Amino acid sequence: MSGSLVLIADDDRAIRTVLSQALTRAGFQTRSTGTASTLYRWIEEGEGDAVITDVMMPDGDALDMLPTIKRRRPDLPIIVMSAQNTVMMAIRAAEAGAYEYLPKPFDLKELVSHLRKALTRTGPQVAEEGALPELRDEAQPLIGRSAAMQDVYRAMARLMNTDLTVMITGASGTGKELVARALHDYGRRKAGPFVAVNMAAIPRDLIESELFGHEKGAFTGAMARSTGKFEQAKSGTLFLDEIGDMPPEAQTRLLRVLQEGEYTAVGATGAKKTDVRIIAATHQDLRSHIREGIFREDLFYRLNVAPIRLPPLRERLDDIADLVRGFLRQAVAEGLPRKTVSRDAMDALREHDWPGNVRELQNLMKRVAALCPEDIVDRATIESELSSQFAGADDYTGGASDLSGLVEEHLKRYFALHGDAIPPAGLYQRILKEVEFPLITLSLAATRGNQLRAADLLGLNRNTLRKKIRELDIPVDRKKR
């Protein structure tokens, strides 16, 4: 490895000089060029033990020639650099057969470390033939070029074409489902379905049926056979969101599926083989759940094969400008007026703590696109929107004591009717309904009937809120400011 010849290609002479000096000090020999054609000629002539190249060269895109290079010299490790540090660039580099992708600017020690590992690795890395996805900023599945997101992008690129089980962790609103969808859409199972199921949204007694399906007559109300999510996701990806809310009995069945590769529908006698990739996600601390005995440790390790942590927005403030532009473009595509955000307003966005993360910012941009009369959104508007999104939320002074009274009243009523007998089943849903109605009503009142703001305040998806409003028959009266 010491004395290995490293070929360097970058159209920036200063970068070539810095890299040459750093690698020479590290014990390597170097040869550098500013064109892709020269690099390709050297490689064809058999020169070099490793390559470090920029992607965008004056005479071509280095990623376009990587598959050809890898077929001719499959053992030659190639590290690519790029200032276009997006998730699609990481994906393209991985699909082209690059050993590693480094976004500019990068740490020289990290580069040297990757280079040493590349020169000591075993086995060729041959790129699969086929067109690479074209890079368009507006088509990015994830937005953000910050250092905090680069580890995410590189992990995704490595995991795209594997069937490894992935555990995505991160606070609510950080984009866990977006990552799961990108892993599917750009992976080997992209031709199959992507099926998402939210563990927190399914009644506990229906989770097993929802996941594994059931046969006709398997339980009261099972009037026909029903396919489960595992069957619906066949040949594709099954995304288990909020896995921390899965009840213990369902955890046991899921563990058996992961161990044995097969499942049995509720009420069925024969087992079916699984053919899905599992991606799980949670905003909870599962290790804490394990210590408390509410999440199985063996299931955790089965799911946490390849972890990806999504940083909260406060750790990636450099991405806010890109996110704002992306969300405003999205708003225009949805029929809302075109808006731009002033420099002072952008500063106000960077100063906010963002407890709702990227989802909070997205909802804010939709609100200003819909409600702000000016084409340029100023700082005062942003500050007003940020301060008003929780306005009225503290007017309700109930809480645990009121909820306890509600439960106590229900229990007294049922015991009065049934003596010492256990009350009829369904108390949880009745209590939940009585809590949801005033909670959503108060939130709508606090936001003057604005459902976008109410959903943001409650931490719910707008469609989920609309569904609740319909189910609970909540009147919506949009008051004028």
Buried (B, 14 or more C-beta within 10 A) or exposed (E): EEEBEBBBBBBEEEBBEBBBEBBEEBEBBBBBBBBBBBBBEBBEEEEBBBBBBBBBBEEBBBBBBBBBBBEEBEEBBBBBBBEBBBBBBBBBBBBBBBBBBBBBEBEBEEBBEBBBEBBEEEEEBEBEEEEBEEBEEEEBBBBBBBBBBBEBBBBBBBBBBBBEBBBBBBBBBBBBBBBBBBBBBBBEBBEBBBBBBBBEEBEBEEBBBBBBBBBEEBEEEBEEBBEBBBBBBBEBBBBBBBBBBBBEEBBBBBBBBBEEEEBBBBBBEEBBEBBBBBBBBBBBEBEEBBEEEBBBEEBBEBBBBBEBEBBBBBBBBBBBBBBBBBBBBBBEEEEBBEBEBBEEBBEBBEEBEBBBBBBBBBBBBBBBBBBBEEEEBBBEBBBEBBEBBBEBEEEBEEEEEEEEEBBEEBEEEBEEEEEEEEBEEEBEEBBEEBBBBBBBBBBBBBBBBBBBBBBBBBEBEBEBBBEBBEEEEBEEEEEEE
